[in-house]
Amino acid sequence: MNYKWDGCTGEETILRIMTLGDLDELTGLIKSKGKEALKEVFLRNTHRFHGKNRAFWQVVLEVSDEEFEREAKRNFRNASKLKYFV
């Protein structure tokens, strides 16, 4: 699958593969980038992973709940709450 549909490269492409890729693409990504590099990308972008996708990458990259929560608190998108004005 082409993950560079809008010309983005680098970390954005990695994130797209991590969230949209099939099993073969995910194993290829792990082999080419390595677990430590993917772990850093995962922790910098905690706001983009939810539910089963988050749990999958936490297990595969061996990220503890405490480590995930600590990085999520540093992330502005996770830490801030939008106020609803009616």
C-alpha positions as CSV (number, residue, x, y, z in Angstrom):
1,M,0.0,0.0,0.0
2,N,1.2,3.5,-0.7
3,Y,1.4,5.5,2.6
4,K,2.9,8.6,1.0
5,W,-0.4,9.7,-0.7
6,D,0.2,13.4,0.1
7,G,4.0,13.5,-0.2
8,C,4.7,13.1,3.5
9,T,7.8,11.1,4.4
10,G,9.7,10.2,7.5
11,E,7.9,9.8,10.8
12,E,4.4,10.4,9.3
13,T,4.8,7.5,7.0
14,I,6.0,5.3,9.8
15,L,2.9,6.2,11.8
16,R,0.6,5.5,8.9
17,I,2.1,2.0,8.5
18,M,1.8,1.5,12.3
19,T,-1.9,2.3,12.3
20,L,-3.0,1.1,8.8
21,G,-0.5,-1.6,7.8
22,D,-1.2,-5.3,7.5
23,L,0.9,-8.0,9.3
24,D,3.6,-8.3,6.6
25,E,4.1,-4.5,6.5
26,L,4.3,-4.3,10.3
27,T,6.9,-7.0,10.5
28,G,8.9,-5.4,7.7
29,L,8.7,-2.1,9.6
30,I,10.0,-3.6,12.8
31,K,12.8,-5.3,11.0
32,S,13.9,-2.2,9.1
33,K,13.5,0.4,11.8
34,G,14.1,-1.6,15.0
35,K,12.0,-1.8,18.2
36,E,13.8,1.1,20.0
37,A,13.3,3.6,17.1
38,L,9.6,2.6,16.8
39,K,9.2,2.8,20.6
40,E,10.4,6.4,20.5
41,V,8.0,7.2,17.6
42,F,5.1,5.5,19.5
43,L,5.8,7.4,22.7
44,R,6.1,10.8,20.9
45,N,2.7,10.2,19.3
46,T,0.6,8.6,22.0
47,H,-2.4,10.7,20.9
48,R,-2.6,8.8,17.6
49,F,-3.0,5.3,19.1
50,H,-6.3,4.1,20.7
51,G,-7.9,0.9,21.7
52,K,-6.6,-2.3,20.2
53,N,-3.9,-0.5,18.2
54,R,-2.5,1.1,21.3
55,A,-2.5,-2.2,23.2
56,F,-0.9,-4.1,20.3
57,W,2.0,-1.6,20.0
58,Q,2.5,-1.5,23.8
59,V,2.9,-5.3,23.9
60,V,5.1,-5.5,20.7
61,L,7.4,-2.6,21.8
62,E,7.4,-3.7,25.5
63,V,6.1,-0.3,26.8
64,S,4.8,-0.4,30.4
65,D,1.5,1.3,31.3
66,E,3.5,3.7,33.6
67,E,5.9,4.6,30.8
68,F,2.9,5.2,28.4
69,E,1.0,7.3,30.9
70,R,4.1,9.4,31.7
71,E,4.7,10.2,28.0
72,A,0.9,10.8,27.5
73,K,0.9,13.5,30.2
74,R,3.8,15.3,28.4
75,N,1.9,15.2,25.2
76,F,-0.2,18.4,24.8
77,R,-3.0,16.7,22.8
78,N,-3.5,14.1,25.6
79,A,-3.1,16.5,28.5
80,S,-5.4,19.3,27.3
81,K,-9.1,19.1,27.4
82,L,-11.4,21.0,25.1
83,K,-14.1,23.0,26.8
84,Y,-17.5,22.8,25.3
85,F,-19.2,26.1,25.0
86,V,-23.0,26.0,24.4
